[in-house]
Amino acid sequence: MSMSIGTLKKQIKGNDIKSIYLFYGPEEFLKKYYLNSIEEKILDKNTLAFNKIILEDKISVSKIIDNCDTLPVFSERKLVIVKNSEFFKGSKDSKRDNKNKEEKDEVKMENKTKKSKSNVDTILEYIKNFPSYTCLVFYEDEIDKRLKLTKEIGKQGLIVEFPYQKSEDLVKWVQNIAKSYKKQISVETASLLVEISDFGMTGIRNEIDKLLAYTGERKTITDDDVKNVGSITSKSIIFNLTDAIVDKNMAASLRLLNELITLKEPIPKIIFMIARQFRQLLQ
């Protein structure tokens, strides 16, 4: 079962787009990027409206099959995108504090699971003889790798995980974007930008766009630019809180901690983020 972005890159570059994909993971920026790349490879802009179908939430299996079976219009292929299908979720129920509520939920879940199983079985059989002219992309947040449907898609197509990227890779990405706009940003400044931005490449990209506009014709992006333009996020407050703790500045530390609490960040998460920041400083 392949879950490699590298494999997907090779397929797109070689114009070898498969019939079935399963995209999952928290990094929305990359999921959208590669979905758009597939679209650009197999669809013509002039017939896009006829050959791109997006199905989202509470999707009936019959609707998915009907859209996949329908022939493309003035095109060799068509693209069917199924978002948040819930076909790939496990059957484990989360624990509830209230036992009565839990019992009611279990009854509902049991009925829902029975219905879902028939849906999943139908999809499972269908993809074994899937039409070659259709590219079907399941677009999910999380999946259960143990499910038969997940394993079958691994055999018939490609499963690709899109996790949050490592800090060092994000720093290089920031520098490459700056370079494409004929600007320079040091490793240290790019690291600062990554550290204070929200998790995910979309938030970082938004901060880069603001920096590009802020610096204008100036060729170099500095730490001060990042600090002046950067949005106030939990990560940026944690970054400043860490500095305040290191400087033994009690007043600033308490003020920043109150800001995090105001943002309704859970205390355990705050402790985790502070510990993570210190670990990165010690590396």
C-alpha positions as CSV (number, residue, x, y, z in Angstrom):
1,M,0.0,0.0,0.0
2,S,1.8,3.1,-1.2
3,M,1.4,6.4,0.7
4,S,4.2,8.4,-1.0
5,I,3.9,11.9,-2.2
6,G,7.1,11.1,-4.3
7,T,5.2,8.4,-6.2
8,L,2.4,10.9,-6.9
9,K,4.9,13.4,-8.2
10,K,6.3,10.9,-10.6
11,Q,2.9,9.9,-11.9
12,I,1.9,13.6,-12.5
13,K,5.3,14.4,-14.1
14,G,5.1,11.3,-16.4
15,N,1.4,12.0,-17.2
16,D,0.6,8.6,-15.7
17,I,-2.6,9.6,-13.8
18,K,-4.3,6.6,-12.2
19,S,-8.0,5.9,-12.0
20,I,-8.4,6.0,-8.2
21,Y,-6.7,8.1,-5.5
22,L,-7.2,8.4,-1.7
23,F,-5.8,11.7,-0.3
24,Y,-5.7,12.1,3.4
25,G,-4.0,14.1,6.2
26,P,-4.0,17.5,7.8
27,E,-1.9,19.4,5.2
28,E,-4.6,21.0,3.1
29,F,-2.2,23.1,1.1
30,L,-0.5,20.1,-0.5
31,K,-3.8,18.1,-0.9
32,K,-5.2,21.0,-2.9
33,Y,-1.9,21.5,-4.8
34,Y,-1.7,17.9,-6.1
35,L,-5.5,17.7,-6.8
36,N,-5.1,20.8,-9.0
37,S,-2.1,19.2,-10.7
38,I,-4.1,16.1,-11.5
39,E,-6.9,18.3,-12.8
40,E,-4.5,20.3,-15.1
41,K,-3.1,17.1,-16.5
42,I,-6.4,15.3,-17.5
43,L,-8.9,18.1,-18.0
44,D,-9.2,20.9,-20.6
45,K,-10.3,24.3,-19.4
46,N,-12.9,24.6,-22.1
47,T,-14.8,21.5,-21.0
48,L,-13.9,21.7,-17.2
49,A,-17.5,22.4,-16.2
50,F,-18.7,19.2,-17.8
51,N,-16.0,16.9,-16.6
52,K,-15.2,17.9,-13.1
53,I,-17.6,16.8,-10.4
54,I,-17.3,17.5,-6.7
55,L,-19.4,15.5,-4.2
56,E,-19.2,16.4,-0.6
57,D,-20.8,15.2,2.7
58,K,-23.7,12.8,3.0
59,I,-22.9,11.3,-0.4
60,S,-25.0,8.5,-1.7
61,V,-23.0,5.6,-3.2
62,S,-25.4,5.5,-6.2
63,K,-24.5,9.2,-7.0
64,I,-20.8,8.4,-6.9
65,I,-21.2,5.4,-9.2
66,D,-23.5,7.3,-11.6
67,N,-21.0,10.2,-11.9
68,C,-18.1,7.8,-12.4
69,D,-19.9,5.8,-15.0
70,T,-21.1,8.8,-17.1
71,L,-18.8,9.3,-20.1
72,P,-16.7,12.4,-20.3
73,V,-17.9,15.3,-22.6
74,F,-15.5,16.1,-25.4
75,S,-12.6,14.8,-23.3
76,E,-10.7,11.5,-22.9
77,R,-11.1,11.6,-19.1
78,K,-13.2,13.1,-16.3
79,L,-12.5,13.9,-12.6
80,V,-14.8,13.0,-9.8
81,I,-13.8,14.3,-6.3
82,V,-15.5,12.8,-3.2
83,K,-14.9,14.8,-0.1
84,N,-15.5,13.6,3.5
85,S,-17.2,10.5,2.5
86,E,-16.9,8.8,5.9
87,F,-16.2,5.5,4.1
88,F,-12.8,5.3,5.6
89,K,-13.5,5.8,9.3
90,G,-13.1,3.0,11.8
91,S,-16.0,1.7,13.9
92,K,-14.5,2.6,17.3
93,D,-16.7,5.0,19.3
94,S,-15.1,7.7,21.4
95,K,-15.8,7.4,25.2
96,R,-18.5,9.5,26.7
97,D,-18.7,10.6,30.3
98,N,-22.5,10.2,30.5
99,K,-23.3,6.4,30.3
100,N,-26.9,6.9,29.2
101,K,-25.9,9.2,26.4
102,E,-23.2,6.7,25.4
103,E,-25.7,3.8,25.2
104,K,-28.0,5.9,22.9
105,D,-25.1,6.9,20.8
106,E,-24.0,3.2,20.4
107,V,-27.5,2.2,19.2
108,K,-27.4,5.0,16.6
109,M,-23.9,4.1,15.6
110,E,-24.9,0.5,15.2
111,N,-27.7,1.4,12.9
112,K,-25.5,3.8,11.0
113,T,-22.7,1.2,10.7
114,K,-25.0,-1.4,9.2
115,K,-26.1,1.0,6.6
116,S,-22.5,2.2,5.9
117,K,-21.3,-1.4,5.5
118,S,-23.6,-2.0,2.6
119,N,-22.4,1.3,1.1
120,V,-18.8,0.4,1.5
121,D,-19.3,-3.1,0.1
122,T,-20.9,-1.6,-3.0
123,I,-18.0,0.8,-3.5
124,L,-15.6,-2.0,-2.8
125,E,-17.0,-4.2,-5.6
126,Y,-17.4,-1.2,-7.9
127,I,-13.7,-0.1,-7.9
128,K,-12.6,-3.6,-8.8
129,N,-13.9,-2.9,-12.3
130,F,-13.5,0.8,-12.4
131,P,-13.9,2.8,-15.7
132,S,-10.5,3.9,-17.1
133,Y,-11.9,7.2,-18.4
134,T,-12.6,8.4,-14.8
135,C,-10.2,9.6,-12.2
136,L,-11.8,9.3,-8.8
137,V,-10.2,11.1,-5.9
138,F,-11.3,10.5,-2.3
139,Y,-10.4,13.6,-0.3
140,E,-10.4,12.8,3.5
141,D,-9.0,14.1,6.8
142,E,-8.3,10.7,8.4
143,I,-8.6,7.1,7.3
144,D,-8.5,3.7,8.9
145,K,-5.7,1.7,7.1
146,R,-7.2,-1.6,8.3
147,L,-10.4,-1.3,6.3
148,K,-11.0,-3.5,3.2
149,L,-11.8,-0.5,1.1
150,T,-8.6,1.3,2.1
151,K,-6.6,-1.8,1.2
152,E,-8.4,-2.3,-2.1
153,I,-7.7,1.3,-3.2
154,G,-4.1,0.6,-2.3
155,K,-4.2,-2.2,-4.8
156,Q,-6.2,-0.5,-7.5
157,G,-4.8,3.0,-7.3
158,L,-2.7,5.1,-4.9
159,I,-3.1,6.2,-1.3
160,V,-1.2,9.4,-0.4
161,E,-0.7,10.8,3.0
162,F,-0.3,14.6,3.5
163,P,1.1,15.2,6.9
164,Y,2.3,18.6,8.3
165,Q,5.8,19.1,6.9
166,K,9.0,19.2,8.9
167,S,10.3,22.6,9.9
168,E,13.5,22.3,7.9
169,D,11.5,21.5,4.8
170,L,9.2,24.5,5.4
171,V,12.2,26.8,5.8
172,K,13.6,25.7,2.4
173,W,10.1,26.2,0.9
174,V,9.9,29.7,2.3
175,Q,13.4,30.5,0.8
176,N,12.4,29.1,-2.6
177,I,9.3,31.2,-2.8
178,A,11.2,34.4,-1.8
179,K,13.8,33.5,-4.4
180,S,11.1,33.2,-7.1
181,Y,10.2,36.8,-6.3
182,K,13.8,37.8,-6.5
183,K,14.0,38.4,-2.8
184,Q,16.4,37.0,-0.2
185,I,15.5,35.6,3.2
186,S,18.1,34.0,5.5
187,V,17.6,30.5,7.1
188,E,17.2,32.2,10.5
189,T,14.5,34.6,9.3
190,A,12.7,31.9,7.4
191,S,12.8,29.8,10.5
192,L,11.4,32.6,12.5
193,L,8.5,32.9,10.0
194,V,7.8,29.2,10.2
195,E,7.9,29.2,14.0
196,I,5.4,32.0,14.5
197,S,3.0,31.0,11.8
198,D,0.0,28.7,12.3
199,F,0.5,25.0,11.6
200,G,0.1,24.2,7.9
201,M,1.5,25.7,4.7
202,T,-1.6,27.8,3.9
203,G,-0.9,30.0,6.9
204,I,2.8,30.3,6.1
205,R,2.0,31.1,2.5
206,N,-0.4,33.9,3.6
207,E,2.4,35.4,5.8
208,I,4.8,35.2,2.9
209,D,2.4,37.1,0.6
210,K,2.0,39.8,3.3
211,L,5.8,40.1,3.6
212,L,6.2,40.4,-0.2
213,A,3.7,43.3,-0.2
214,Y,5.2,44.9,2.9
215,T,8.8,44.9,1.6
216,G,7.9,46.3,-1.8
217,E,11.0,46.8,-3.9
218,R,13.4,45.9,-1.1
219,K,15.3,42.7,-1.9
220,T,15.9,41.4,1.6
221,I,13.3,40.2,4.1
222,T,14.5,40.7,7.7
223,D,13.5,39.5,11.2
224,D,11.9,42.9,11.9
225,D,9.7,42.5,8.8
226,V,8.5,39.2,10.0
227,K,7.8,40.6,13.5
228,N,6.1,43.7,12.1
229,V,3.8,41.9,9.6
230,G,3.2,38.5,11.3
231,S,-0.3,37.7,12.4
232,I,-0.9,37.1,16.1
233,T,-1.3,33.3,16.4
234,S,-0.9,30.8,19.3
235,K,2.4,29.8,17.9
236,S,3.7,33.4,17.7
237,I,2.6,34.0,21.3
238,I,4.3,30.8,22.4
239,F,7.4,32.0,20.7
240,N,7.4,35.3,22.6
241,L,6.4,33.5,25.8
242,T,9.5,31.3,25.5
243,D,11.7,34.4,25.1
244,A,10.1,36.0,28.1
245,I,10.7,32.8,30.2
246,V,14.3,32.6,29.2
247,D,14.7,36.3,30.1
248,K,13.0,35.7,33.4
249,N,10.5,38.4,32.6
250,M,7.6,37.5,34.9
251,A,5.3,40.3,33.9
252,A,5.6,39.6,30.1
253,S,5.3,35.8,30.7
254,L,2.0,36.2,32.6
255,R,0.7,38.7,30.1
256,L,1.4,36.3,27.2
257,L,0.0,33.4,29.1
258,N,-3.2,35.3,29.6
259,E,-3.4,36.0,25.9
260,L,-3.2,32.3,25.2
261,I,-6.0,31.6,27.7
262,T,-8.0,34.4,26.1
263,L,-7.6,32.6,22.8
264,K,-9.2,29.6,24.6
265,E,-6.1,27.4,24.2
266,P,-6.3,24.4,26.6
267,I,-3.7,24.5,29.4
268,P,-2.3,21.0,28.4
269,K,-1.8,22.2,24.9
270,I,0.0,25.4,26.1
271,I,2.4,23.3,28.2
272,F,3.0,21.0,25.3
273,M,3.8,23.9,22.9
274,I,6.1,25.5,25.4
275,A,8.0,22.2,26.0
276,R,8.2,21.7,22.2
277,Q,9.6,25.2,21.7
278,F,12.3,24.6,24.3
279,R,13.2,21.2,22.8
280,Q,13.7,23.0,19.4
281,L,15.9,25.6,21.1
282,L,18.1,22.9,22.6
283,Q,18.6,21.0,19.3
